[in-house]
Amino acid sequence: MAGMSAAVAHPPATAADPLPALRLALAGGPRAPRRALLQAGPAARPDPELAARLDAVPAPLLERCLAWLEQPGHHFLPWNDPRYPALLRECADAPLALFVAGDPDLLWRPALALVGSRAASAGGRDNARAFAHAFCRAGLVVASGMAAGIDGAAHEAALECGGGTVAVLGTGPDVAYPRRHAGLLERIAAHGAVASEHPPGTPPRAAHFPGRNRIIAGLALGTVVVEAALRSGALITARLAATYGREVFALPGSIHHPQARGCHRLIRDGAQLAETPEDVLAGIAALAGHLARQLAPPPAARPGPATTPAQPRGDHDKLWQALGHDPIPMDILAERTGLTPATLSSMLLAMELDGRIVVEHGRYARRSSGDGPGA
């Protein structure tokens, strides 16, 4: 694990050799030169300042990351990896790499961020659960930060109904915060995905949580704030979502409830009022249609962060033929079409928003009046 000298090239990581990209991710410092080095490939050499930081990456830290990656279900996605989520990559401040425990395909699927106060009321937690259930029934992934209160309720609800959920952490991917969420962390890693830009073993630090919030906002088509005080991390997530061109929604509350004031401020500042999950689903329709092409993962052989082309017409026809009037789960559609769940998710979302299919409890069926993929 000796340090890499300035004269040694730093190629982008591959499945067989994550070490060069790991060094870049762990070296710290300005993101732009490290991203450029990832993109440049084996012929590139770091500038002296970056080379010194690469040499200073502690060997025990590298060893800990490599040992974590050897475990089943653990993944490292550098920015130039074709598996890196497309919507997040569009953000100028996207992390250089992600450590993911669980199913990395979930990071590609259409998602809504559901966030709010750690000191949530019972009604707020009930609202988070109801909205999460509705989003999962619509085939969307629920993304949140696994904090106490609203975040935890949203993840729990998504797991209960068998939907997809992504937890983005301000710690390492193996460190639960708060500690009482250790069991929740294990369940999300087993049935969803846990993502972090911080290496395994990283403890909670206050400075990490705004960065976590930007990842949540960047992964999602929109951010829904259930409850929030005037000074709240959820408001940071909402503001970041707006800067990324994503939709922002806020649930109203009592004028006497301190945890409603942040939501009311968001609404005054232009966030969409969300009284029902249907308000949110209608609100993301235009954006989802525009971004659906970005949600289909590129072929594994495609190098670098190239723009993903529109789905071939034949794939849409193949999916339409695989659908029936009886609800069908995603895994059966994948078997019938040979398409990945991530690709299917983006296509199914577009079909649902066009009114050609219905989604119930994660199962998909043609509408009785559906006219086919070209309608």
N, C-alpha and C positions, 0 to 999 in steps of 0.2 A: 504493500500500500504506500510505497514511496511517493513523494510529491512529484507532480508532472512539471517538468522544467519549461522555460519559455520557448525552447527550441522544438518541443514536441507538439505535433498537430493535435487538435481536439475535434475528432469527428463527431457527428451526431450519434446519439445512442441508438442501439438496435436491441431487439429482444435478447440477443446473445450477449451483448456488452453494454449494460446501462452505465458503466463507470464514468465515461467522459461527460455525459449529460448530468449525472449525479454531482460530479465535481462542480460543474457550472452552476447548478441549482444551489449548492451549499456554499459557494464562494462568496455570495453576497455582493453588494455594490450595485452600481447602476445596471438597470435591466437591459438597456438597448445594446451595449456591446456584447453582453452574454447571449442575447437573442441572435445577434448578427453572427456570432461564432457558431451557434447551433445551425443556422441556415447555411453557412458557408461550406461546411463539409470538411472532409479530411485534409484538404490542402491549406486550411486556414490556420493562422497562428495568432495567439492572443497578444495584445499590447503588453508592455512590461508591467503595468499596474495590475492588470487582470491576471497575468501569469503569476505574479507574487501572491495574489489572493488564492489562486488555484493551488499553489504549492502549500499554502497555509491551512487548507482544509484538513482538520484532524483525522488521522487514520482511524481512530476508534469510531468516529461518527460515520465514516464511510462503511466500516465493517458492520455497524449496527444497521444501516440502511440495507446493505446487501443481504444480511441475515433475515431481515424482515421481508425482503422481496422473494426470498426462497420459499416462503410459506404459501400454501395454496390460497388463491383468491386475492393475492396482493399484487398491485401493479404500480408502475412508475411511468407517467405520461409526460415527457418533455414537450415543449411548445411546438416542436417540429414533427411530433409523432402524429401519424394519420388518425390515431384514436383520440387525440386531444379534442375536447368539445368545441364544435365550430362556433357556436354563439359566444362562448367565452373568449375564443381567440380573436373575435372582432373587437374586443375592448382593448384600448390602447395600453391599459395598465394590467393586462392579464398576467397571471403568474407565469414564471418561466417553466414550471413543471408542477404536476400534481402527484401526490401519493394517494392511491385509491385502494380501499379494501372493499371487496364485493364485486358488483357487476359494473364495469366501466361503460357498458352500452347505455346504462341509464342516464349518463351525462349527455348523451346525444338526443335523448327523447324529449319531446316538448314538455316543458315544466312551468309550473307557477311557484313562485316563492311565497311562503306563508309565514309571516313573522309578527312579532309583537312583544309585549312586556313580559319580563321575568316574573313580575308581581301581578300576574293576571288574575282577574276575578273568575269566579265559577262560570259566570255567563260568557266571559271571554273565551275560556277554555272550551265551553260547549260550542261556541261559534266556530272556533278553530277546527274542532272535530267535524262539525257539519260541513264546513267548506272543504276540508280535506277529503271527506267521503265523496262529495260531489265531484271534485276535480278528478279523483281516481276513477269514478264511474265514467267520466268523460274521456278516460284514457290518458290523462295527464299525470306527470310525475310531480310529487310535492317536494319542494326543496326548502330547507330551513337550516338553522344553526345549532340544533340540539341543545339549546339553552333551556333553563327552567321556564315554566309558564307556557306561553303560546307555542313556542317551537316544539317543546316536548309533546304537547297535545296533538299538534299537527302530524308529527312523525308516528305517534302511537296510532292515530286514526288511520293513516295510510297503511300501516302494517296490519291493522285489524281487518281491513276490507280487501287485503291482498293486492293493494296497489303498489306502484313504485314510489320510493322515497329516497332522497339524497340528503345526507347530513354533511354540511361543510363546517369544519372545525377550525378554531383558532389555536389548537394544540396539535401535537402529532396525531396521525390517524389511529393510533392505539391508545390514546389518553382521553378518558371521559372527563368532561367538565360540564356540569357539576359531577362530583364523584358518584352521586346516587344514580346517575344515568349510565353507569357501567353496563348494566344489563341491556339497556336500550341500545347502546353502542354495538354490543355483540349481535343483537337482533337485526339492526340495520345492515351491518356488515354481512350477515348471513342471507338477508332477504332483499336488500337494497344496495346502496353504495355509500361509503364514507369517504370524503375527499378532504385533503389538506395540502397546502403548499409547504407545510413545515414537516421536517423529517420525523420518523418514529421516535418516541421518547420525549418530544418537546413538551414542556409543562405549560400551563396557562399563563399568559402574560398579557397585561392590559393592552399593550401596543399591537398585539396580533389581531384583535377582534375587529377593528375597522377594515383590515385587509380581508378577513373572513367575509365580512358583509359585502365587499365588492365582488367576491366570487359568487356568492348567492345571487346577487343582482345580475351578474353577467351570464349565469347559466340559464336564467328564466326568461320566458316571454313577457312576464309581468310580475310585479310584487304586490302582494295583498297585505296590508297592515291591519291587524285585528284590534289590538289595543296598544297604545303607546303614550307615555308621558311626553311632556314638551322637550325633555332631554332624554333621548332614547337611541339605542343602537338601531332599532327598527327604522327610525327616521333617516339615519345614515344610509341604510340599505335602500330606502325609497328614493332618496335624493340621487344616489348612484344609479339606480335603475333609470331614472329620468334622464340622466346625462348620457346613458348608453342608448337612448332612444326606445326604451321599453315602457310598457304601460304601468301606471301606479294606481292602486285602488286603496281606499280606506273605508273601514266600517264605522258608521257614526255611533255615538253613545250618548249617555246622559251628560248634560252640561255640568252636573254636580260631580261627575266621576273624573278624578285626576288622570286616569289612564285612557280617557277619551280625548283629552285635549290635544295630544299629538296628532291623532287622526283628524280632528276638526281643523287643525292648522294645515294639514296636507290637503284637505278638501278645499279650503280657502285658497291655497296656493296652486290649485289646478288638478289635483288628483281626482280620479273618478269616484263618485259615491257608489259604494257596494252594499246594498241591503240584502242581496241574495247571491248565491253562487252563479246564477244565470246572468246577473249583471256583469260579473267578471268574464264569463265565457263569451258573452256578446262583445265585451270591450276588447278582448284580445283577437277577435276574429280577423280584422284587417291586418294586424301585425303578423298573426300566425300564418295567414295566407302568403304574405310577403316573404317571411323567413322560412317557410316549409322546405324550400329547396336546400337551405343551409343545414337542415337537420338530418339529411340523409348522409351517412358516413361515406367518405371516399373509399375506393378500392384499397385493400391493404398494401398493394404494390405502389400506390401513388406516393412519391416522396414529397415531404414538406407540406406547408399549409396552403396548398392550391385551393382555389375556389371550387366548391362542389357544384357540378352541373345539375341541371334539372333531371328528374328521374326519366328514364326511357319510357316511351308510351307503352311498350310491351309489358313493363313491370306493372303499370296501372291495370292493363287488361288482365294480366295474370292474377292480380289481387282481386279484381272484380269477379272473375270466374271462381275464385276460391271462396268468396263470400256467399252465404245463402240467406234465407229468411229466418233460419234458426240461429240464435246467438252462438258465436264461435270464439274460443279463447285465442290469445295471441300465439301460443305455442303450436296450435293446430294450423293456423294461418302460415306460420313460418315453415312447417313441414310441407304444406301444400304448394307454397310458392317458391321455396328455396331462398327467400329473402331474409335478411337479419331482422330481429325485433326492432332495432333502431330505425332501419329503413321503413319497415312497415308502420311504425308509429307516426312518422311524418306524413306518410301517404294517407293513413287512416284519419289523421287529424284534418287534413285538407278535405277529405271526403265528408267527414262529419260536419265541418263548417259549411260545406256546399249543400248540406241537407240530403246527401245520398245514402248515408248510413246512420244507424243509431248505435249507441254504446250503453250497455247496462252491466254494471258490476264487472267491468273489464272484459266483456264479451261484445263481439261486433256482429252486426247483421245488416242486410240491405233494408232500406225503407221500402214499404210496399209500393210506393210511387216512384222509387228510384229508377232512373233511365240509363244507368250505366256510366262507365268512367268518362265518357265524352260529353255527358250532359252539361 
